[in-house]
């Protein structure tokens, strides 16, 4: 597909808005539809689209497997760290009330941080699944 | 601070361990993390048991939300019993795993193996700790997904097929369970088990509930390998890596039994027949079939792992029989057998794993006379085998004794006879193993073997020793099982 001019140009146009839209869905998740899972899938779709167009080797230079293997557990770690932080503020696990000066802002911060963890794990898992399928029979 | 968070630490510690093991990407570091995490989990579990015995029910609100809105963890005598069992077996498995895993799994996958082992433990403990029907489903999936991976990591190519078979069956089971939970949610408007119980009282005779119970019982029966839904189990146990088999055989089906007991007794009430479905009669029939048919099939197997796996299906029959009897003595016997069977099957699978470690095979033909070169390992296997039969002086005798008393109490004398008769089948398949490994002339494989290393023998003999100890002085496990049975039957703890 790397010689198809239409696909290549269209991909170039769409990649940046795709990543931007992922960030919008991520950060707007507090107020409207969206959140870490959906944003992670959109971001991963951008990487996968790039991989489909340029091939596996170039996309793995951009997003190496080693990075994914850190990101997949890393996202869970972020999630858990937020939950455990509540212990030290005298609350139950995943109770965000005391993360900020009042309960409403605390909950907002808690969900915001947790969603980042979700984003990291979901996006990296999607890409890792793509690599596993695309790289089958080569290694 | 720690004391008030114990119920959730039970899940956080192994989960955190799993994440750190994955991040380490180094086999030895991952093992060390797994060992420390499972030791800490066991400490938490015993602390919980101690607190439950002192204070009764412990409730913990995740995120501080009330049970109507959020997820509540509830630890009572039943959960504490299961949690202690699972975490102790997990700890012993970790000690055992290091040498065994190095021999069976390629180096770059070792860290992932420990990640999956810890995830599986976290999921199993979560099922026991949570008081939320849907949360239990989530943990069921966490442990199942980890289990599929663990089985697929076996070095035999058939491990992949076994894992795939279990994946299909396990997913069907989980789907049926979640359909049942959905129907309960429709009828009661809550997922919290405590609230479901309160609201069900006004909904007796609802057809949706009858259907929900049918879905839930069949779904969980797939997970606990109740005969005739056990087809996935023998291959999964036989081809998984030895350390994974030890953990799965001793804990996974046991936690499913816990979930079944939770629904039959706590949710649907002590009278376990709901609507037109005579669940206790069906359960007794299937349990008796499980006690006989898979045990009879075990006699004709040639792979020791498969013999033990089929024997597990048979032994699950005794446990579900205890549930079906639904009286204090019978239920105590069932839960006690759950506990004892975890110990004896753990010891047996550790022993056969050690044989595979040295001899490279679990085929009975190749193992003739191996008892002369690996006496300690084979002695542990023999003790576990005697306990499977139910020989006096082993823990298997005590639990079968309670089951027989329970059957007599329920006025089912013929059932007591069947329990004894089915033990004769265990004599045959255990006897076959014992005859080959002790009394035959050593084959070429056996002559070249040496005794298993101490790291494998130590956890194996802790379990084998416990099997004998609890056969002679059964007070502690009987006390735990009896108080769990009282809670399930609706009495005071």
Interface residues (C-beta under 8 A of the other chain):
Chain A: X69 X70 X72 X73 X74 X76 X77 X80 X83 X84 X87 X91 X92 X93 X94 X95 X96 X97
Chain B: X1 X5 X8 X12 X15 X16 X18 X19 X20 X22 X23 X25 X60 X61 X62 X63 X64 X115
